[in-house]
Amino acid sequence: MEKYRQFSELLLQSRHAIALTGAGISVESGIPDFRSKGGLWSRFDPREYAYIDSFRANPKKVWKMLMEMDVLLSGARPNGAHTALGELEKLGIIKMVVTQNIDSLHQRGGSVNVVEFHGHFRSLHCDNCFRIYARNAVSFEPIPPLCECGGLLRPDIVFFGEGIPPDAYARATEAAGRCDLMLVVGTSASVVPASQLPRIARRAGARVLEINPVESELSGMVTDIHIMESAGKALGHILNLVRLMRSHSSEEAY
């Protein structure tokens, strides 16, 4: 409980806290980590399905995997971790969420200022003319879906072999360099360049707090406090403590 108290106090004391989230925050929403047992990469070899060259070489094959991914993501609902971060933003504590996830659950959980490092499934664009289509405006019969120009349509996600969207990269690295606290939730911190953000924050003097049921590449080296619990349980408890501490602080002011 002492870690929870320290964690919550540091959040309340921060002036510009941001959060970095990975696949672990969405596991409780029924979305397994793609790399875990039972994840997509256990059934679809990423060398065949996840690279942009694979998509362009055999779009019909890759779209079969993308359709399965789309069904999984569209059926998921925000869990307590997503809603807690949304509430912490409403309280003025969390200023930005940088996520490596493509599930849009942060927005659905109440977060407004979200930077999506790896894109999302809410829209698609043409790989030829770059025209943008809303997800619900596209027919997926037959696959692959095509643009009016005849080009291939693809979801607005980052395939392996592609760079992070420049705007997302710029916003995230700028925020990491000027935050005074970074909350890292549910990421192994093994995929660059997102894994560098906590290190950028730490070098700039920020506190780095971690929530992850297992140790990551940050644990014991970059993070100041590590709570080894599920994201939903930990963030729900932290949100309650933050509200309680803020309430007591207001009462003492009177």
C-alpha positions in Angstrom: 0.0 0.0 0.0 3.0 2.3 0.6 3.8 2.2 -3.1 0.3 3.2 -4.0 0.4 6.1 -1.6 3.8 7.3 -3.0 2.5 6.8 -6.6 -0.6 8.9 -6.0 1.3 11.6 -4.2 3.7 12.0 -7.0 0.9 12.2 -9.5 -0.8 15.0 -7.4 2.5 16.9 -7.1 3.3 16.7 -10.8 2.7 19.7 -13.1 2.9 18.0 -16.4 2.3 14.2 -16.2 1.9 12.1 -19.3 1.2 8.4 -19.8 2.7 5.8 -22.1 0.6 2.6 -22.7 1.2 -0.7 -24.4 -0.7 -3.9 -25.1 -0.9 -4.8 -21.4 -3.5 -2.1 -20.7 -6.0 -3.7 -23.1 -5.6 -7.3 -22.0 -8.5 -6.9 -19.5 -10.6 -5.7 -22.5 -10.1 -9.1 -24.1 -7.3 -8.1 -26.5 -4.3 -10.3 -26.0 -0.8 -9.0 -26.6 -0.2 -9.9 -30.3 3.1 -11.5 -29.2 1.7 -13.5 -26.4 0.4 -17.1 -26.5 -3.0 -16.9 -28.1 -2.1 -13.6 -29.8 -2.3 -12.9 -33.5 1.4 -13.6 -34.1 1.0 -17.1 -32.7 -1.3 -17.9 -35.6 -0.1 -15.4 -38.3 3.6 -15.2 -38.9 4.4 -11.5 -38.8 7.0 -11.9 -41.5 4.1 -12.9 -43.8 1.3 -10.7 -42.5 2.7 -7.7 -40.7 5.1 -6.1 -43.1 4.1 -3.4 -45.6 5.9 -5.4 -48.4 3.8 -8.4 -47.5 0.6 -6.4 -47.7 1.5 -5.0 -51.1 2.6 -8.4 -52.4 -0.5 -10.3 -51.3 -3.2 -7.9 -50.0 -5.9 -10.5 -50.1 -4.0 -12.8 -47.7 -3.1 -10.0 -45.3 -6.6 -8.6 -45.3 -7.9 -11.9 -44.0 -5.7 -11.3 -40.9 -6.7 -7.7 -40.8 -10.4 -8.6 -40.8 -9.9 -10.9 -37.8 -8.1 -8.1 -36.1 -10.9 -5.7 -36.9 -13.5 -8.0 -35.4 -11.4 -8.4 -32.2 -10.9 -4.6 -31.8 -14.5 -3.6 -32.6 -15.9 -6.0 -30.1 -13.6 -4.8 -27.2 -14.7 -2.3 -24.6 -12.7 0.0 -22.4 -11.7 -1.4 -19.0 -11.1 0.3 -15.7 -7.5 1.3 -16.7 -8.7 3.2 -19.7 -11.5 5.0 -17.8 -9.2 5.8 -14.9 -6.7 7.5 -17.3 -9.7 9.4 -18.8 -10.7 10.5 -15.3 -7.1 11.5 -14.4 -7.1 13.7 -17.5 -10.4 15.3 -16.5 -8.8 16.1 -13.1 -6.1 17.9 -14.9 -3.3 15.5 -13.8 -2.6 13.5 -17.0 -2.0 15.9 -19.9 -1.5 13.3 -22.6 -1.7 9.6 -23.3 0.9 8.2 -25.8 -0.3 4.7 -26.8 1.3 2.0 -28.9 -2.2 0.4 -29.2 -4.4 0.6 -32.3 -7.7 -0.2 -30.5 -9.0 3.4 -29.8 -10.0 2.3 -26.3 -8.4 5.3 -24.7 -10.7 7.7 -26.5 -13.7 5.5 -25.7 -12.6 5.5 -22.1 -12.6 9.2 -21.9 -9.1 10.4 -22.8 -9.1 13.3 -25.2 -5.4 14.1 -25.8 -4.2 10.8 -27.2 -1.2 10.3 -29.5 -1.4 7.0 -31.4 2.1 5.8 -32.1 1.0 2.9 -34.3 -2.2 4.4 -35.8 -5.7 3.1 -35.5 -8.6 1.2 -37.2 -11.1 4.1 -37.3 -10.3 4.9 -40.9 -8.6 3.6 -44.0 -6.7 5.2 -46.8 -5.7 4.4 -50.3 -2.2 3.1 -50.7 -2.1 4.8 -54.1 -3.9 8.2 -54.0 -4.1 8.5 -50.1 -7.8 9.3 -50.1 -9.2 8.7 -46.6 -12.3 6.6 -45.9 -14.3 6.2 -42.6 -14.2 2.6 -41.4 -18.0 2.3 -41.6 -18.1 3.6 -45.2 -16.1 0.7 -46.6 -17.4 -2.6 -47.8 -15.3 -5.6 -47.1 -16.9 -7.8 -49.7 -14.9 -8.8 -51.6 -11.5 -8.3 -50.1 -9.1 -6.6 -50.5 -11.3 -3.4 -50.5 -10.4 -0.9 -53.2 -10.4 2.8 -53.6 -12.4 4.5 -56.3 -9.1 5.0 -58.1 -8.5 1.3 -58.1 -5.8 1.4 -55.4 -5.6 -0.8 -52.4 -7.3 0.4 -49.2 -5.5 -0.2 -45.9 -6.2 0.7 -42.3 -4.5 3.7 -40.8 -2.1 1.5 -38.9 1.7 1.3 -39.0 2.9 -1.9 -40.6 6.4 -3.3 -39.8 8.8 -1.6 -42.2 7.0 1.7 -41.9 8.0 4.7 -39.9 6.0 6.2 -37.0 3.7 9.0 -38.3 5.9 12.1 -38.1 3.3 14.2 -36.2 2.8 11.5 -33.6 6.5 11.0 -33.1 7.1 14.8 -32.8 4.3 15.3 -30.3 5.3 12.3 -28.2 9.1 13.0 -28.0 8.4 16.7 -27.2 6.0 15.7 -24.4 8.5 13.2 -23.0 11.2 15.8 -23.0 9.2 18.4 -21.0 7.1 16.2 -18.7 7.9 16.0 -15.0 6.3 12.6 -14.6 5.7 9.7 -17.0 3.3 6.9 -16.1 4.2 3.8 -18.0 1.4 1.2 -18.2 1.4 -2.3 -19.7 4.4 -2.2 -22.0 7.5 -4.3 -22.1 9.4 -1.2 -23.4 11.1 -3.4 -25.9 9.9 -1.8 -29.2 11.7 1.3 -30.4 11.1 4.2 -30.7 8.3 4.1 -28.1 10.7 2.4 -25.6 12.9 5.4 -25.7 10.3 7.8 -24.4 10.7 6.9 -20.7 14.4 7.2 -21.1 14.0 10.6 -22.7 11.8 11.7 -19.8 14.2 10.3 -17.2 17.2 12.1 -18.8 15.2 15.3 -18.6 14.6 14.9 -14.9 11.1 13.4 -14.8 10.0 10.7 -12.4 9.0 7.5 -14.2 6.3 5.4 -12.6 5.4 1.9 -13.9 2.4 -0.4 -13.7 3.0 -3.8 -15.1 2.3 -7.3 -13.5 5.8 -8.4 -14.8 9.1 -6.7 -15.0 10.0 -4.8 -18.1 13.2 -3.5 -19.6 12.5 -0.3 -17.6 12.1 -2.0 -14.2 14.9 -1.3 -11.7 16.8 0.8 -14.2 14.5 3.6 -15.4 11.4 3.5 -13.2 11.3 5.0 -9.7 8.3 3.0 -8.5 6.9 -0.2 -10.1 3.5 -1.6 -9.1 3.3 -5.2 -10.2 -0.5 -5.5 -10.6 -2.9 -5.5 -13.5 -3.5 -2.1 -15.1 -7.2 -2.0 -14.2 -6.8 -2.9 -10.6 -3.8 -0.6 -10.0 -5.1 2.5 -11.8 -8.6 2.1 -10.2 -7.0 2.1 -6.8 -4.7 5.0 -7.7 -7.6 7.1 -9.0 -9.5 6.6 -5.7 -6.5 7.6 -3.7 -5.9 10.7 -5.8 -9.5 11.8 -5.3 -9.3 11.1 -1.6 -6.0 13.0 -1.2 -7.2 15.9 -3.2 -10.4 16.0 -1.1 -8.5 16.0 2.2 -6.2 18.7 0.8 -9.2 20.9 0.0 -10.7 20.4 3.4 -7.5 21.4 5.1 -7.3 24.5 3.1 -10.5 25.6 4.8 
